[in-house]
């Protein structure tokens, strides 16, 4: 009995030691990691869902808010040891980065992004490709716009708060100006149709300023000059500066009837600034179809973790289960029209009085003009044109001819490589 017992103990101990070696945490497959940079923290939701699906991949997220993000990103991409594997690019900066060699070609195998982006809206696809037609960054955000309006004010001044009926009354700027005059007079100058002139000019952002290396001033930009001056003269504008305390308070107080805005404005503008007005808002079509903003995801071309980086990018843009969760839980309108169209019959917003906002934005997104934008457009539009527009509005510049001369002068000084007639 003793002779049998001793060897048995030895064998059992050996088996336990072997099992301990096999299941010790130190011997499990090592978790892989990627680094993701962004200028906002909204990716945290996607990262949480991604890590749930891929528990063997850890995402190191770096949020760099503020105006220095793009400068830090450019610097990091030029320094291999410091560059993120994946990074977000704002719409305003996408064209200036789309052709740099640090963005991986996602049209190539094994990504084959050209096939995948067919699920996205045409205006989003137009910004994803470089000058040679290769996909370099993928936009996960759908940003069509509409006119947000206060339902209580609409009932008072328009006789209805129904989105279709409101839309039929504001499908031209002249109609909006007429309403604005009525509202301003009836309220004793306490309520206005529009918050500021950006409500008009932003409805046309995106029209390219450069073609084939030459400055091209689209006639629409000159028409906007007259529209904003007329709006001020007819007292349609509340004259609140975007982002100011007065602008934010006007939403809560009901001092402005119409606010043109994109999809993201629902969460980050209206709910943020007027949390106590749930159910008091609606969405209607306005004088023009437009989009505003947007975020794109790129991959560092020298990353040594491209397979993991692509898993994250593909998940964020094309995993239908995740996108559906994102839409439902975060009230987030994505760039994936397949997912959005599936959700349109069921999703509504209590903040918008029960309106089916996904249905509204899905239709609006298909009407957004598709432009071939350039790396010059954001700077010319924001730093040159809108500055001159303000001077024209204040009558520091009297004529549109002077406006054109000033734009040409400033573009020549800023971008001497462009041809300017």
Backbone torsions as a table, in degrees:
resi	resn	phi	psi	omega
1	UNK	NA	-44.9	-179.9
2	UNK	-64.3	-39.1	179.9
3	UNK	-63.3	-34.4	-180.0
4	UNK	-76.5	-36.6	-172.9
5	UNK	-67.9	-44.3	-177.2
6	UNK	-61.4	-49.2	178.1
7	UNK	-61.4	-33.9	-179.0
8	UNK	-64.6	-42.7	178.4
9	UNK	-61.2	-42.1	179.6
10	UNK	-60.8	-42.7	-178.7
11	UNK	-67.2	-41.4	179.2
12	UNK	-64.0	-44.7	178.8
13	UNK	-61.4	-42.4	179.1
14	UNK	-62.1	-40.4	179.9
15	UNK	-64.6	-41.6	179.3
16	UNK	-65.8	-39.6	178.1
17	UNK	-63.6	-40.7	179.3
18	UNK	-64.4	-42.6	178.6
19	UNK	-62.8	-40.0	178.9
20	UNK	-61.7	-38.8	178.6
21	UNK	-66.9	-38.5	-176.1
22	UNK	-70.4	-35.3	-171.6
23	UNK	-108.6	5.4	176.3
24	UNK	-64.3	133.9	179.5
25	UNK	-52.2	-31.6	-177.3
26	UNK	-68.5	-15.3	-178.7
27	UNK	-107.9	2.8	175.9
28	UNK	-70.4	162.9	177.4
29	UNK	-59.8	128.0	-176.8
30	UNK	-67.9	134.1	179.7
31	UNK	-68.0	133.7	179.2
32	UNK	-89.0	156.8	-175.2
33	UNK	-134.6	147.2	169.0
34	UNK	-133.1	158.4	178.5
35	UNK	-113.9	132.1	-179.2
36	UNK	-122.6	130.6	176.6
37	UNK	-110.2	146.6	174.2
38	UNK	-153.7	163.5	178.2
39	UNK	-96.5	-3.1	173.2
40	UNK	-135.0	173.7	-179.7
41	UNK	-102.4	11.0	-174.7
42	UNK	-67.3	-17.9	-179.8
43	UNK	-72.0	-10.6	-177.7
44	UNK	-58.1	-38.5	179.8
45	UNK	-63.0	-46.7	-179.8
46	UNK	-63.7	-39.2	-179.6
47	UNK	-64.3	-42.0	178.2
48	UNK	-60.2	-45.5	-179.9
49	UNK	-68.3	-37.0	179.3
50	UNK	-64.1	-45.0	-179.3
51	UNK	-67.9	-27.2	174.5
52	UNK	-68.1	-39.4	-180.0
53	UNK	-75.8	-36.7	-179.5
54	UNK	-121.8	76.8	-176.8
55	UNK	-64.7	-14.3	178.5
56	UNK	-86.9	1.5	179.2
57	UNK	-120.8	123.4	176.7
58	UNK	-102.7	132.9	178.9
59	UNK	-103.7	117.7	174.1
60	UNK	-89.3	108.1	-173.9
61	UNK	-98.6	130.7	178.8
62	UNK	-121.5	115.7	178.2
63	UNK	-101.0	118.7	180.0
64	UNK	-118.3	86.2	-178.3
65	UNK	-73.9	161.2	175.7
66	UNK	99.8	179.0	-174.8
67	UNK	-75.7	-9.4	-176.3
68	UNK	-88.1	-4.2	-175.6
69	UNK	-58.3	-50.9	-173.7
70	UNK	-65.5	-34.5	177.9
71	UNK	-66.2	-44.6	178.9
72	UNK	-65.5	-37.7	180.0
73	UNK	-65.2	-47.0	179.2
74	UNK	-58.6	-43.0	-179.7
75	UNK	-64.4	-42.2	-178.4
76	UNK	-66.4	-37.3	-178.6
77	UNK	-66.2	-22.4	178.6
78	UNK	-88.8	-5.4	-179.2
79	UNK	-121.7	100.1	-171.5
80	UNK	-50.2	-42.9	-173.7
81	UNK	-70.7	-18.3	-174.9
82	UNK	-110.3	-5.1	-173.6
83	UNK	-77.1	142.3	174.5
84	UNK	-74.9	158.2	176.8
85	UNK	-75.3	-36.3	-178.8
86	UNK	-133.1	143.4	-179.0
87	UNK	-148.9	149.5	178.2
88	UNK	-93.0	146.3	177.7
89	UNK	-131.2	127.9	178.3
90	UNK	-71.9	152.4	-179.0
91	UNK	-52.7	-39.1	-177.7
92	UNK	-64.0	-22.0	-176.1
93	UNK	-109.9	-5.9	-171.2
94	UNK	-62.5	-39.3	-175.3
95	UNK	-72.4	-28.2	179.7
96	UNK	-77.4	-15.7	180.0
97	UNK	-107.7	-14.3	-169.4
98	UNK	-62.9	-25.2	-177.3
99	UNK	-103.2	2.8	-179.3
100	UNK	-75.5	149.8	-174.6
101	UNK	-71.6	-5.6	-176.4
102	UNK	-84.0	-7.7	177.5
103	UNK	-94.4	123.8	179.9
104	UNK	-62.2	142.4	175.9
105	UNK	-77.4	104.6	-175.8
106	UNK	-87.1	-3.1	173.2
107	UNK	-77.3	-24.8	-176.9
108	UNK	-74.0	164.3	173.8
109	UNK	-71.9	142.3	11.9
110	UNK	-94.7	9.4	-174.2
111	UNK	-79.4	-50.0	178.7
112	UNK	53.4	48.8	-174.1
113	UNK	-67.6	-24.1	-180.0
114	UNK	-57.2	-34.7	179.0
115	UNK	-73.2	-38.9	-176.0
116	UNK	-70.9	-39.0	-174.5
117	UNK	-69.9	-5.8	175.5
118	UNK	-63.7	-16.9	176.8
119	UNK	-78.9	-8.6	-174.6
120	UNK	-99.4	164.2	178.7
121	UNK	-68.1	148.6	-174.8
122	UNK	-60.5	-38.6	-177.4
123	UNK	-69.1	-25.3	175.5
124	UNK	-75.3	-44.7	179.9
125	UNK	-57.5	-35.0	-176.4
126	UNK	-61.8	-26.0	-178.9
127	UNK	-94.0	-6.2	-173.6
128	UNK	-88.3	-12.9	-172.5
129	UNK	-108.8	145.3	177.3
130	UNK	-79.7	-173.7	-175.7
131	UNK	-66.7	-14.4	178.2
132	UNK	-103.0	4.9	176.5
133	UNK	88.4	10.0	178.6
134	UNK	-92.2	137.8	177.8
135	UNK	-72.9	123.1	-179.0
136	UNK	-116.6	-19.2	177.6
137	UNK	-153.0	150.2	-175.6
138	UNK	-122.4	127.2	-178.0
139	UNK	-87.8	121.2	-178.2
140	UNK	-94.4	-5.3	-172.8
141	UNK	-109.7	130.1	173.2
142	UNK	-94.9	127.8	-171.2
143	UNK	-130.1	41.7	174.5
144	UNK	-67.0	158.3	-177.1
145	UNK	-115.5	169.5	175.7
146	UNK	-159.4	-174.8	177.5
147	UNK	-103.8	111.1	171.2
148	UNK	-78.6	137.8	-179.3
149	UNK	-141.3	152.5	176.3
150	UNK	-79.1	122.7	-178.6
151	UNK	-65.3	-38.5	-179.3
152	UNK	-64.5	-41.4	178.4
153	UNK	-69.0	-36.4	178.9
154	UNK	-62.9	-41.9	177.8
155	UNK	-63.0	-40.1	-178.1
156	UNK	-68.6	-45.6	-171.3
157	UNK	-102.4	-20.6	-179.7
158	UNK	-112.4	-12.8	179.4
159	UNK	82.8	3.0	179.9
160	UNK	-161.0	153.8	172.4
161	UNK	-118.8	10.0	178.1
162	UNK	-68.0	126.5	-175.5
163	UNK	-55.8	-40.4	-179.9
164	UNK	-66.6	-44.5	-178.5
165	UNK	-70.1	-37.3	176.1
166	UNK	-63.8	-44.4	-179.8
167	UNK	-58.2	-37.1	-179.6
168	UNK	-69.8	-18.6	-180.0
169	UNK	-94.6	-6.3	-177.1
170	UNK	-131.6	31.4	-177.4
171	UNK	-86.2	1.9	171.3
172	UNK	-138.0	156.1	178.1
173	UNK	-68.1	-31.8	177.6
174	UNK	-61.1	-42.2	177.7
175	UNK	-63.1	-41.4	178.6
176	UNK	-64.9	-39.7	179.2
177	UNK	-65.2	-39.8	177.8
178	UNK	-63.6	-42.8	175.7
179	UNK	-62.5	-41.2	-179.7
180	UNK	-59.9	-41.5	177.6
181	UNK	-62.9	-43.5	179.4
182	UNK	-63.5	-45.1	-178.6
183	UNK	-63.7	-46.2	-178.1
184	UNK	-61.8	-42.8	-178.5
185	UNK	-71.6	-44.8	-177.0
186	UNK	-66.0	-32.1	-176.8
187	UNK	-91.1	-0.6	-176.6
188	UNK	67.6	38.4	178.1
189	UNK	69.5	18.9	179.4
190	UNK	-93.5	-22.1	-179.1
191	UNK	-127.0	140.3	179.5
192	UNK	-130.4	161.5	-178.6
193	UNK	-73.3	-40.9	-175.7
194	UNK	-128.5	151.1	-178.0
195	UNK	-74.0	-39.5	-177.1
196	UNK	-166.3	-179.8	-176.6
197	UNK	-72.6	-19.2	175.6
198	UNK	-61.4	-26.6	178.2
199	UNK	-60.3	-26.9	178.1
200	UNK	-90.2	-53.2	-174.8
201	UNK	-64.2	-36.2	-178.5
202	UNK	-67.6	-18.0	178.9
203	UNK	-73.0	-4.6	-179.6
204	UNK	-126.9	8.2	177.1
205	UNK	-59.8	141.9	177.3
206	UNK	117.3	-20.6	177.6
207	UNK	-66.3	122.8	-174.4
208	UNK	-62.2	148.6	177.7
209	UNK	-102.9	-13.2	-175.2
210	UNK	-133.0	139.1	174.7
211	UNK	-141.0	125.5	179.4
212	UNK	53.5	41.5	176.7
213	UNK	75.5	14.7	-177.0
214	UNK	-126.5	137.9	175.7
215	UNK	-67.1	128.4	177.8
216	UNK	-129.3	116.8	-179.8
217	UNK	-94.9	105.1	-179.1
218	UNK	-65.4	138.0	179.9
219	UNK	-55.4	-27.2	-179.7
220	UNK	-59.8	-37.5	-179.8
221	UNK	-64.7	-32.5	177.8
222	UNK	-76.1	-32.0	176.3
223	UNK	-67.0	-35.7	179.2
224	UNK	-62.7	-34.4	177.7
225	UNK	-55.6	-46.0	-179.7
226	UNK	-70.0	-36.3	-179.5
227	UNK	-63.7	-45.4	-177.0
228	UNK	-69.9	-35.9	178.0
229	UNK	-67.5	-40.7	178.1
230	UNK	-64.6	-40.0	-179.9
231	UNK	-61.0	-40.2	178.7
232	UNK	-69.2	-44.4	-177.6
233	UNK	-63.6	-32.2	-179.5
234	UNK	-91.9	9.4	175.1
235	UNK	58.4	40.9	178.6
236	UNK	-85.3	-23.3	-172.4
237	UNK	-96.6	138.9	175.4
238	UNK	-79.9	-15.6	177.9
239	UNK	65.9	34.7	172.7
240	UNK	-90.7	132.7	177.7
241	UNK	-76.7	137.1	178.3
242	UNK	-53.3	132.5	177.5
243	UNK	83.9	-4.3	-179.0
244	UNK	-78.9	165.5	178.1
245	UNK	-63.1	-37.5	179.0
246	UNK	-65.8	-39.5	178.3
247	UNK	-61.9	-46.2	179.6
248	UNK	-64.6	-44.0	-177.7
249	UNK	-66.2	-30.6	-177.7
250	UNK	-61.1	-29.8	179.8
251	UNK	-71.1	-42.2	-180.0
252	UNK	-70.6	-39.1	-174.7
253	UNK	-83.2	-17.6	-177.3
254	UNK	77.7	44.2	-178.5
255	UNK	-99.2	-9.5	179.4
256	UNK	-132.0	137.2	-176.7
257	UNK	-84.0	-46.7	-173.6
258	UNK	-120.4	134.9	174.4
259	UNK	-131.1	102.2	171.9
260	UNK	-63.0	134.9	-178.8
261	UNK	-163.2	161.4	179.8
262	UNK	-89.8	-178.3	-178.1
263	UNK	-55.4	-45.9	-175.0
264	UNK	-66.9	-16.8	-179.8
265	UNK	-64.2	-28.4	179.1
266	UNK	-56.9	-47.6	-177.9
267	UNK	-80.1	-49.5	-166.7
268	UNK	-94.4	-10.4	177.3
269	UNK	-113.6	-59.8	-172.8
270	UNK	-76.8	-50.5	178.3
271	UNK	-64.1	-34.0	-179.1
272	UNK	-71.3	-41.3	-175.2
273	UNK	-91.9	-24.0	-177.3
274	UNK	-133.9	62.8	-175.6
275	UNK	-65.9	-20.8	-176.1
276	UNK	-92.4	10.6	-176.7
277	UNK	-112.7	26.3	179.9
278	UNK	-58.1	133.0	-179.8
279	UNK	89.4	-6.9	-175.6
280	UNK	-98.7	10.1	-175.9
281	UNK	-122.2	156.9	174.2
282	UNK	-141.7	172.3	179.1
283	UNK	-127.2	133.3	178.6
284	UNK	-139.4	157.5	174.0
285	UNK	-73.7	145.3	179.7
286	UNK	-113.4	-157.9	-177.2
287	UNK	-68.1	-22.3	-176.9
288	UNK	-146.1	150.3	173.2
289	UNK	-86.0	135.6	-177.4
290	UNK	-154.0	167.2	170.8
291	UNK	-130.8	160.4	180.0
292	UNK	-147.4	128.9	177.6
293	UNK	76.2	-160.7	-177.5
294	UNK	130.4	153.8	-179.2
295	UNK	-131.0	138.6	-176.9
296	UNK	-121.7	152.5	179.5
297	UNK	-115.7	128.9	177.0
298	UNK	-120.8	164.8	178.0
299	UNK	-119.2	136.5	179.0
300	UNK	-68.7	125.8	-174.0
301	UNK	-67.8	-17.8	-179.8
302	UNK	-106.3	11.6	178.1
303	UNK	-63.5	143.4	176.0
304	UNK	-97.4	12.6	178.8
305	UNK	-129.7	43.9	-174.5
306	UNK	-63.9	-33.7	179.6
307	UNK	-64.3	-40.2	178.5
308	UNK	-72.2	-40.7	179.3
309	UNK	-60.8	-41.6	-179.9
310	UNK	-67.5	-35.4	176.4
311	UNK	-57.5	-42.3	-179.5
312	UNK	-67.7	-46.3	-178.9
313	UNK	-62.9	-44.7	-179.9
314	UNK	-63.6	-41.5	179.0
315	UNK	-61.2	-46.3	-175.0
316	UNK	-66.5	-29.3	-173.9
317	UNK	-105.6	-28.1	-168.8
318	UNK	-131.1	-0.1	175.6
319	UNK	-79.9	106.4	-171.8
320	UNK	-64.0	-37.1	179.4
321	UNK	-63.3	-45.5	179.0
322	UNK	-64.1	-46.8	-177.7
323	UNK	-61.7	-35.8	177.2
324	UNK	-66.2	-41.1	176.2
325	UNK	-63.9	-43.3	179.5
326	UNK	-59.2	-44.7	-179.3
327	UNK	-64.1	-44.5	-175.8
328	UNK	-74.6	-44.5	-174.0
329	UNK	-83.4	-31.0	-177.6
330	UNK	-108.4	1.1	-176.8
331	UNK	53.2	47.3	-169.7
332	UNK	-110.8	122.2	178.9
333	UNK	-88.8	114.4	-175.0
334	UNK	-89.3	175.1	177.8
335	UNK	-85.5	-4.9	-175.2
336	UNK	-89.1	102.6	-174.1
337	UNK	-70.7	-23.1	177.1
338	UNK	-64.6	-48.8	178.8
339	UNK	-65.9	-45.6	-178.2
340	UNK	-60.7	-42.4	-179.3
341	UNK	-64.5	-33.5	177.9
342	UNK	-68.2	-27.9	-176.0
343	UNK	-91.6	-15.5	-173.9
344	UNK	-57.2	-36.9	-178.4
345	UNK	-69.0	-23.4	-171.0
346	UNK	-109.6	-26.5	-173.9
347	UNK	-86.7	130.1	175.1
348	UNK	-138.8	166.2	-177.1
349	UNK	-119.4	120.6	176.2
350	UNK	-65.9	-30.7	178.6
351	UNK	-64.4	-32.9	179.1
352	UNK	-95.4	29.3	175.9
353	UNK	67.7	27.9	179.1
354	UNK	84.3	7.3	-179.7
355	UNK	-67.7	143.0	176.8
356	UNK	-80.4	85.8	-172.7
357	UNK	-70.9	-30.2	177.6
358	UNK	-67.6	-35.1	175.7
359	UNK	-64.6	-44.3	178.4
360	UNK	-59.7	-51.6	-176.3
361	UNK	-70.4	-31.3	177.8
362	UNK	-62.3	-40.5	177.8
363	UNK	-72.5	-40.1	-179.6
364	UNK	-63.6	-37.8	-177.4
365	UNK	-64.0	-31.3	-178.3
366	UNK	-78.5	-9.5	178.2
367	UNK	-103.5	-5.5	-178.8
368	UNK	-65.2	130.3	178.1
369	UNK	-60.0	144.8	179.6
370	UNK	-103.3	116.4	-177.3
371	UNK	-115.7	148.6	170.6
372	UNK	-93.0	89.8	-174.7
373	UNK	-77.5	160.9	180.0
374	UNK	-123.7	169.3	-178.9
375	UNK	-69.2	-12.1	-178.4
376	UNK	-89.2	-21.0	-167.1
377	UNK	-59.7	-47.3	-175.9
378	UNK	-61.6	-43.0	-179.1
379	UNK	-68.4	-45.6	-179.6
380	UNK	-62.9	-42.5	-176.6
381	UNK	-69.3	-47.4	-172.7
382	UNK	-84.9	-37.9	-174.1
383	UNK	-95.2	-23.5	-176.7
384	UNK	-111.4	-60.9	-175.7
385	UNK	-60.3	-48.4	-175.9
386	UNK	-70.1	-27.0	173.7
387	UNK	-67.7	-44.9	178.3
388	UNK	-67.0	-37.1	178.2
389	UNK	-59.9	-42.2	178.5
390	UNK	-63.0	-39.5	177.5
391	UNK	-64.6	-38.5	178.2
392	UNK	-67.5	-40.7	179.7
393	UNK	-63.4	-38.5	179.9
394	UNK	-82.6	-1.8	-179.8
395	UNK	66.1	23.4	169.5
396	UNK	-74.4	-25.3	167.9
397	UNK	-116.9	126.6	-169.3
398	UNK	-88.6	-39.0	-171.9
399	UNK	-121.0	160.5	177.6
400	UNK	-69.3	-27.3	175.8
401	UNK	-62.5	-40.2	176.6
402	UNK	-66.9	-36.3	177.7
403	UNK	-60.3	-47.1	-178.9
404	UNK	-61.3	-43.6	179.4
405	UNK	-61.8	-42.2	-179.0
406	UNK	-66.2	-42.1	178.7
407	UNK	-61.1	-46.2	-179.6
408	UNK	-62.2	-40.7	179.0
409	UNK	-63.1	-48.4	-176.6
410	UNK	-67.9	-36.3	177.6
411	UNK	-66.8	-40.3	178.6
412	UNK	-61.8	-41.4	179.7
413	UNK	-69.1	-38.7	-176.3
414	UNK	-80.1	-38.6	-176.0
415	UNK	-131.1	76.1	-176.7
416	UNK	-62.3	-16.7	-179.6
417	UNK	-77.3	-13.3	-179.2
418	UNK	-84.3	148.2	175.2
419	UNK	-83.9	125.4	-179.7
420	UNK	-128.6	119.2	180.0
421	UNK	-72.9	NA	NA
